Amino acid sequence: MQIALVILGVMLVACIMRLFYLEKKFKKIFGGGDPKTFEALVAEHAGRLDGVEQILSQLGDAHSTLAQDFLGSVQKVSMVRFNPFSDTGSDQSFVIALLDGRNDGVVFSSLYTRGQPLIYAKPIKAGSSSYQLSEEEHDALARAIKSA
């Protein structure tokens, strides 16, 4: 009988130690604040997850809006300097291409002749223009499109 009591005592001590260990793990996982039921903790975490899902949805909507807006901003830029008159001057003339994410934008051409700059602008839609483009304008446009 004494052996049975000793065995029961050892088992009781082992169970108490295991209970303290589990309680420590429980507090670590679910917080050490007010003692709550497991159901209350799960409900609290579910409420927090609902809030996080709403915030993520709002962030996704904002990202989509910003991505669409960003397509319309200048994203691709290129400049080509050139000399339109091979017999005089230097590379004081230039072409600048400014394009958005849809390859819409403008090509600015500046020709420097006899001390006077002349500036022209040609609209670009989907990577091409309804106006005749010079070789330098085509080059600047192609470089801008590739710069993405």
Biotite code that builds the C-alpha atoms (Angstrom):
import biotite.structure as struc

atoms = struc.array([
    struc.Atom([0.000, 0.000, 0.000], chain_id="A", res_id=1, res_name="MET", atom_name="CA", element="C"),
    struc.Atom([2.822, 2.363, 0.772], chain_id="A", res_id=2, res_name="GLN", atom_name="CA", element="C"),
    struc.Atom([4.355, 1.709, -2.631], chain_id="A", res_id=3, res_name="ILE", atom_name="CA", element="C"),
    struc.Atom([1.052, 2.646, -4.278], chain_id="A", res_id=4, res_name="ALA", atom_name="CA", element="C"),
    struc.Atom([0.926, 5.902, -2.263], chain_id="A", res_id=5, res_name="LEU", atom_name="CA", element="C"),
    struc.Atom([4.512, 6.749, -3.284], chain_id="A", res_id=6, res_name="VAL", atom_name="CA", element="C"),
    struc.Atom([3.694, 6.061, -6.924], chain_id="A", res_id=7, res_name="ILE", atom_name="CA", element="C"),
    struc.Atom([0.540, 8.183, -6.661], chain_id="A", res_id=8, res_name="LEU", atom_name="CA", element="C"),
    struc.Atom([2.539, 10.968, -4.985], chain_id="A", res_id=9, res_name="GLY", atom_name="CA", element="C"),
    struc.Atom([5.166, 10.938, -7.762], chain_id="A", res_id=10, res_name="VAL", atom_name="CA", element="C"),
    struc.Atom([2.422, 10.975, -10.380], chain_id="A", res_id=11, res_name="MET", atom_name="CA", element="C"),
    struc.Atom([0.705, 13.886, -8.577], chain_id="A", res_id=12, res_name="LEU", atom_name="CA", element="C"),
    struc.Atom([3.949, 15.900, -8.527], chain_id="A", res_id=13, res_name="VAL", atom_name="CA", element="C"),
    struc.Atom([4.502, 15.145, -12.232], chain_id="A", res_id=14, res_name="ALA", atom_name="CA", element="C"),
    struc.Atom([0.945, 16.257, -13.041], chain_id="A", res_id=15, res_name="CYS", atom_name="CA", element="C"),
    struc.Atom([1.371, 19.490, -11.052], chain_id="A", res_id=16, res_name="ILE", atom_name="CA", element="C"),
    struc.Atom([4.657, 20.246, -12.829], chain_id="A", res_id=17, res_name="MET", atom_name="CA", element="C"),
    struc.Atom([3.027, 19.540, -16.194], chain_id="A", res_id=18, res_name="ARG", atom_name="CA", element="C"),
    struc.Atom([0.098, 21.803, -15.256], chain_id="A", res_id=19, res_name="LEU", atom_name="CA", element="C"),
    struc.Atom([2.442, 24.700, -14.407], chain_id="A", res_id=20, res_name="PHE", atom_name="CA", element="C"),
    struc.Atom([4.337, 24.124, -17.662], chain_id="A", res_id=21, res_name="TYR", atom_name="CA", element="C"),
    struc.Atom([1.105, 24.183, -19.699], chain_id="A", res_id=22, res_name="LEU", atom_name="CA", element="C"),
    struc.Atom([-0.147, 27.261, -17.863], chain_id="A", res_id=23, res_name="GLU", atom_name="CA", element="C"),
    struc.Atom([3.135, 29.053, -18.648], chain_id="A", res_id=24, res_name="LYS", atom_name="CA", element="C"),
    struc.Atom([2.794, 28.119, -22.343], chain_id="A", res_id=25, res_name="LYS", atom_name="CA", element="C"),
    struc.Atom([-0.846, 29.204, -22.340], chain_id="A", res_id=26, res_name="PHE", atom_name="CA", element="C"),
    struc.Atom([0.057, 32.623, -20.937], chain_id="A", res_id=27, res_name="LYS", atom_name="CA", element="C"),
    struc.Atom([2.866, 32.971, -23.458], chain_id="A", res_id=28, res_name="LYS", atom_name="CA", element="C"),
    struc.Atom([0.566, 32.190, -26.375], chain_id="A", res_id=29, res_name="ILE", atom_name="CA", element="C"),
    struc.Atom([-2.567, 34.055, -25.265], chain_id="A", res_id=30, res_name="PHE", atom_name="CA", element="C"),
    struc.Atom([-1.102, 36.842, -23.145], chain_id="A", res_id=31, res_name="GLY", atom_name="CA", element="C"),
    struc.Atom([-0.664, 37.034, -19.454], chain_id="A", res_id=32, res_name="GLY", atom_name="CA", element="C"),
    struc.Atom([-3.418, 39.568, -18.705], chain_id="A", res_id=33, res_name="GLY", atom_name="CA", element="C"),
    struc.Atom([-6.834, 38.875, -17.299], chain_id="A", res_id=34, res_name="ASP", atom_name="CA", element="C"),
    struc.Atom([-7.710, 35.217, -17.268], chain_id="A", res_id=35, res_name="PRO", atom_name="CA", element="C"),
    struc.Atom([-10.101, 34.664, -20.172], chain_id="A", res_id=36, res_name="LYS", atom_name="CA", element="C"),
    struc.Atom([-11.767, 31.660, -21.556], chain_id="A", res_id=37, res_name="THR", atom_name="CA", element="C"),
    struc.Atom([-10.352, 30.120, -24.686], chain_id="A", res_id=38, res_name="PHE", atom_name="CA", element="C"),
    struc.Atom([-13.509, 31.097, -26.567], chain_id="A", res_id=39, res_name="GLU", atom_name="CA", element="C"),
    struc.Atom([-13.128, 34.745, -25.517], chain_id="A", res_id=40, res_name="ALA", atom_name="CA", element="C"),
    struc.Atom([-9.517, 34.791, -26.698], chain_id="A", res_id=41, res_name="LEU", atom_name="CA", element="C"),
    struc.Atom([-10.425, 33.253, -30.056], chain_id="A", res_id=42, res_name="VAL", atom_name="CA", element="C"),
    struc.Atom([-13.289, 35.747, -30.495], chain_id="A", res_id=43, res_name="ALA", atom_name="CA", element="C"),
    struc.Atom([-10.954, 38.641, -29.668], chain_id="A", res_id=44, res_name="GLU", atom_name="CA", element="C"),
    struc.Atom([-8.367, 37.459, -32.201], chain_id="A", res_id=45, res_name="HIS", atom_name="CA", element="C"),
    struc.Atom([-11.089, 36.912, -34.820], chain_id="A", res_id=46, res_name="ALA", atom_name="CA", element="C"),
    struc.Atom([-12.222, 40.510, -34.309], chain_id="A", res_id=47, res_name="GLY", atom_name="CA", element="C"),
    struc.Atom([-8.668, 41.719, -34.765], chain_id="A", res_id=48, res_name="ARG", atom_name="CA", element="C"),
    struc.Atom([-8.339, 39.645, -37.941], chain_id="A", res_id=49, res_name="LEU", atom_name="CA", element="C"),
    struc.Atom([-11.526, 41.228, -39.325], chain_id="A", res_id=50, res_name="ASP", atom_name="CA", element="C"),
    struc.Atom([-10.005, 44.655, -38.715], chain_id="A", res_id=51, res_name="GLY", atom_name="CA", element="C"),
    struc.Atom([-6.771, 43.641, -40.422], chain_id="A", res_id=52, res_name="VAL", atom_name="CA", element="C"),
    struc.Atom([-8.702, 42.271, -43.412], chain_id="A", res_id=53, res_name="GLU", atom_name="CA", element="C"),
    struc.Atom([-10.572, 45.586, -43.756], chain_id="A", res_id=54, res_name="GLN", atom_name="CA", element="C"),
    struc.Atom([-7.332, 47.545, -43.632], chain_id="A", res_id=55, res_name="ILE", atom_name="CA", element="C"),
    struc.Atom([-5.729, 45.231, -46.209], chain_id="A", res_id=56, res_name="LEU", atom_name="CA", element="C"),
    struc.Atom([-8.731, 45.680, -48.486], chain_id="A", res_id=57, res_name="SER", atom_name="CA", element="C"),
    struc.Atom([-8.463, 49.466, -48.170], chain_id="A", res_id=58, res_name="GLN", atom_name="CA", element="C"),
    struc.Atom([-4.731, 49.304, -48.898], chain_id="A", res_id=59, res_name="LEU", atom_name="CA", element="C"),
    struc.Atom([-5.383, 47.152, -51.960], chain_id="A", res_id=60, res_name="GLY", atom_name="CA", element="C"),
    struc.Atom([-7.931, 49.674, -53.260], chain_id="A", res_id=61, res_name="ASP", atom_name="CA", element="C"),
    struc.Atom([-5.531, 52.555, -52.627], chain_id="A", res_id=62, res_name="ALA", atom_name="CA", element="C"),
    struc.Atom([-2.736, 50.679, -54.404], chain_id="A", res_id=63, res_name="HIS", atom_name="CA", element="C"),
    struc.Atom([-4.938, 50.091, -57.454], chain_id="A", res_id=64, res_name="SER", atom_name="CA", element="C"),
    struc.Atom([-5.881, 53.770, -57.572], chain_id="A", res_id=65, res_name="THR", atom_name="CA", element="C"),
    struc.Atom([-2.261, 54.873, -57.253], chain_id="A", res_id=66, res_name="LEU", atom_name="CA", element="C"),
    struc.Atom([-1.142, 52.408, -59.931], chain_id="A", res_id=67, res_name="ALA", atom_name="CA", element="C"),
    struc.Atom([-3.722, 53.812, -62.361], chain_id="A", res_id=68, res_name="GLN", atom_name="CA", element="C"),
    struc.Atom([-2.772, 57.401, -61.500], chain_id="A", res_id=69, res_name="ASP", atom_name="CA", element="C"),
    struc.Atom([0.915, 56.603, -61.880], chain_id="A", res_id=70, res_name="PHE", atom_name="CA", element="C"),
    struc.Atom([0.365, 55.387, -65.445], chain_id="A", res_id=71, res_name="LEU", atom_name="CA", element="C"),
    struc.Atom([-0.534, 58.973, -66.382], chain_id="A", res_id=72, res_name="GLY", atom_name="CA", element="C"),
    struc.Atom([2.595, 60.537, -64.906], chain_id="A", res_id=73, res_name="SER", atom_name="CA", element="C"),
    struc.Atom([5.875, 61.140, -66.711], chain_id="A", res_id=74, res_name="VAL", atom_name="CA", element="C"),
    struc.Atom([7.913, 57.952, -66.312], chain_id="A", res_id=75, res_name="GLN", atom_name="CA", element="C"),
    struc.Atom([10.130, 57.805, -69.374], chain_id="A", res_id=76, res_name="LYS", atom_name="CA", element="C"),
    struc.Atom([12.527, 60.571, -70.367], chain_id="A", res_id=77, res_name="VAL", atom_name="CA", element="C"),
    struc.Atom([15.132, 60.745, -73.088], chain_id="A", res_id=78, res_name="SER", atom_name="CA", element="C"),
    struc.Atom([17.284, 63.487, -74.581], chain_id="A", res_id=79, res_name="MET", atom_name="CA", element="C"),
    struc.Atom([19.260, 63.529, -77.808], chain_id="A", res_id=80, res_name="VAL", atom_name="CA", element="C"),
    struc.Atom([21.666, 66.350, -78.684], chain_id="A", res_id=81, res_name="ARG", atom_name="CA", element="C"),
    struc.Atom([22.521, 66.940, -82.328], chain_id="A", res_id=82, res_name="PHE", atom_name="CA", element="C"),
    struc.Atom([23.842, 69.418, -84.866], chain_id="A", res_id=83, res_name="ASN", atom_name="CA", element="C"),
    struc.Atom([21.297, 70.108, -87.614], chain_id="A", res_id=84, res_name="PRO", atom_name="CA", element="C"),
    struc.Atom([23.893, 71.843, -89.800], chain_id="A", res_id=85, res_name="PHE", atom_name="CA", element="C"),
    struc.Atom([27.011, 69.772, -90.353], chain_id="A", res_id=86, res_name="SER", atom_name="CA", element="C"),
    struc.Atom([28.965, 72.703, -91.808], chain_id="A", res_id=87, res_name="ASP", atom_name="CA", element="C"),
    struc.Atom([28.586, 75.063, -88.805], chain_id="A", res_id=88, res_name="THR", atom_name="CA", element="C"),
    struc.Atom([28.094, 75.082, -85.054], chain_id="A", res_id=89, res_name="GLY", atom_name="CA", element="C"),
    struc.Atom([28.036, 72.233, -82.591], chain_id="A", res_id=90, res_name="SER", atom_name="CA", element="C"),
    struc.Atom([25.493, 70.029, -80.801], chain_id="A", res_id=91, res_name="ASP", atom_name="CA", element="C"),
    struc.Atom([23.449, 72.914, -79.413], chain_id="A", res_id=92, res_name="GLN", atom_name="CA", element="C"),
    struc.Atom([20.151, 71.542, -80.720], chain_id="A", res_id=93, res_name="SER", atom_name="CA", element="C"),
    struc.Atom([18.315, 68.832, -78.819], chain_id="A", res_id=94, res_name="PHE", atom_name="CA", element="C"),
    struc.Atom([15.200, 66.673, -78.614], chain_id="A", res_id=95, res_name="VAL", atom_name="CA", element="C"),
    struc.Atom([13.531, 65.705, -75.340], chain_id="A", res_id=96, res_name="ILE", atom_name="CA", element="C"),
    struc.Atom([10.899, 62.956, -75.165], chain_id="A", res_id=97, res_name="ALA", atom_name="CA", element="C"),
    struc.Atom([8.606, 62.800, -72.120], chain_id="A", res_id=98, res_name="LEU", atom_name="CA", element="C"),
    struc.Atom([6.281, 59.774, -71.925], chain_id="A", res_id=99, res_name="LEU", atom_name="CA", element="C"),
    struc.Atom([3.912, 58.268, -69.391], chain_id="A", res_id=100, res_name="ASP", atom_name="CA", element="C"),
    struc.Atom([3.272, 54.579, -68.669], chain_id="A", res_id=101, res_name="GLY", atom_name="CA", element="C"),
    struc.Atom([1.069, 54.260, -71.770], chain_id="A", res_id=102, res_name="ARG", atom_name="CA", element="C"),
    struc.Atom([3.757, 55.813, -74.021], chain_id="A", res_id=103, res_name="ASN", atom_name="CA", element="C"),
    struc.Atom([1.668, 58.979, -74.356], chain_id="A", res_id=104, res_name="ASP", atom_name="CA", element="C"),
    struc.Atom([3.378, 62.327, -74.029], chain_id="A", res_id=105, res_name="GLY", atom_name="CA", element="C"),
    struc.Atom([5.301, 64.893, -76.014], chain_id="A", res_id=106, res_name="VAL", atom_name="CA", element="C"),
    struc.Atom([8.527, 65.337, -77.959], chain_id="A", res_id=107, res_name="VAL", atom_name="CA", element="C"),
    struc.Atom([10.170, 68.772, -77.680], chain_id="A", res_id=108, res_name="PHE", atom_name="CA", element="C"),
    struc.Atom([12.648, 69.770, -80.386], chain_id="A", res_id=109, res_name="SER", atom_name="CA", element="C"),
    struc.Atom([14.942, 72.760, -80.038], chain_id="A", res_id=110, res_name="SER", atom_name="CA", element="C"),
    struc.Atom([16.848, 73.865, -83.146], chain_id="A", res_id=111, res_name="LEU", atom_name="CA", element="C"),
    struc.Atom([19.612, 76.366, -82.603], chain_id="A", res_id=112, res_name="TYR", atom_name="CA", element="C"),
    struc.Atom([20.113, 78.410, -85.794], chain_id="A", res_id=113, res_name="THR", atom_name="CA", element="C"),
    struc.Atom([22.103, 81.631, -86.190], chain_id="A", res_id=114, res_name="ARG", atom_name="CA", element="C"),
    struc.Atom([22.043, 82.398, -82.489], chain_id="A", res_id=115, res_name="GLY", atom_name="CA", element="C"),
    struc.Atom([18.290, 81.907, -82.180], chain_id="A", res_id=116, res_name="GLN", atom_name="CA", element="C"),
    struc.Atom([16.636, 78.793, -80.739], chain_id="A", res_id=117, res_name="PRO", atom_name="CA", element="C"),
    struc.Atom([13.394, 77.520, -82.257], chain_id="A", res_id=118, res_name="LEU", atom_name="CA", element="C"),
    struc.Atom([11.288, 75.154, -80.159], chain_id="A", res_id=119, res_name="ILE", atom_name="CA", element="C"),
    struc.Atom([8.702, 72.706, -81.466], chain_id="A", res_id=120, res_name="TYR", atom_name="CA", element="C"),
    struc.Atom([6.426, 70.278, -79.621], chain_id="A", res_id=121, res_name="ALA", atom_name="CA", element="C"),
    struc.Atom([4.767, 67.207, -81.106], chain_id="A", res_id=122, res_name="LYS", atom_name="CA", element="C"),
    struc.Atom([2.214, 65.086, -79.257], chain_id="A", res_id=123, res_name="PRO", atom_name="CA", element="C"),
    struc.Atom([2.831, 61.372, -78.840], chain_id="A", res_id=124, res_name="ILE", atom_name="CA", element="C"),
    struc.Atom([0.017, 58.836, -78.480], chain_id="A", res_id=125, res_name="LYS", atom_name="CA", element="C"),
    struc.Atom([0.795, 55.145, -77.839], chain_id="A", res_id=126, res_name="ALA", atom_name="CA", element="C"),
    struc.Atom([4.414, 55.589, -78.914], chain_id="A", res_id=127, res_name="GLY", atom_name="CA", element="C"),
    struc.Atom([3.815, 57.393, -82.223], chain_id="A", res_id=128, res_name="SER", atom_name="CA", element="C"),
    struc.Atom([2.855, 60.817, -83.497], chain_id="A", res_id=129, res_name="SER", atom_name="CA", element="C"),
    struc.Atom([0.407, 62.004, -86.114], chain_id="A", res_id=130, res_name="SER", atom_name="CA", element="C"),
    struc.Atom([3.099, 64.538, -87.105], chain_id="A", res_id=131, res_name="TYR", atom_name="CA", element="C"),
    struc.Atom([6.182, 63.725, -89.143], chain_id="A", res_id=132, res_name="GLN", atom_name="CA", element="C"),
    struc.Atom([9.081, 63.025, -86.783], chain_id="A", res_id=133, res_name="LEU", atom_name="CA", element="C"),
    struc.Atom([12.708, 63.755, -87.602], chain_id="A", res_id=134, res_name="SER", atom_name="CA", element="C"),
    struc.Atom([15.422, 61.116, -87.225], chain_id="A", res_id=135, res_name="GLU", atom_name="CA", element="C"),
    struc.Atom([16.523, 62.647, -83.911], chain_id="A", res_id=136, res_name="GLU", atom_name="CA", element="C"),
    struc.Atom([12.918, 62.744, -82.654], chain_id="A", res_id=137, res_name="GLU", atom_name="CA", element="C"),
    struc.Atom([12.471, 59.068, -83.566], chain_id="A", res_id=138, res_name="HIS", atom_name="CA", element="C"),
    struc.Atom([15.728, 58.283, -81.756], chain_id="A", res_id=139, res_name="ASP", atom_name="CA", element="C"),
    struc.Atom([14.678, 60.162, -78.590], chain_id="A", res_id=140, res_name="ALA", atom_name="CA", element="C"),
    struc.Atom([11.231, 58.543, -78.697], chain_id="A", res_id=141, res_name="LEU", atom_name="CA", element="C"),
    struc.Atom([12.699, 55.035, -79.080], chain_id="A", res_id=142, res_name="ALA", atom_name="CA", element="C"),
    struc.Atom([15.145, 55.627, -76.216], chain_id="A", res_id=143, res_name="ARG", atom_name="CA", element="C"),
    struc.Atom([12.352, 56.885, -73.947], chain_id="A", res_id=144, res_name="ALA", atom_name="CA", element="C"),
    struc.Atom([10.161, 53.863, -74.718], chain_id="A", res_id=145, res_name="ILE", atom_name="CA", element="C"),
    struc.Atom([13.074, 51.499, -73.931], chain_id="A", res_id=146, res_name="LYS", atom_name="CA", element="C"),
    struc.Atom([13.926, 53.343, -70.696], chain_id="A", res_id=147, res_name="SER", atom_name="CA", element="C"),
    struc.Atom([11.042, 51.672, -68.861], chain_id="A", res_id=148, res_name="ALA", atom_name="CA", element="C"),
])
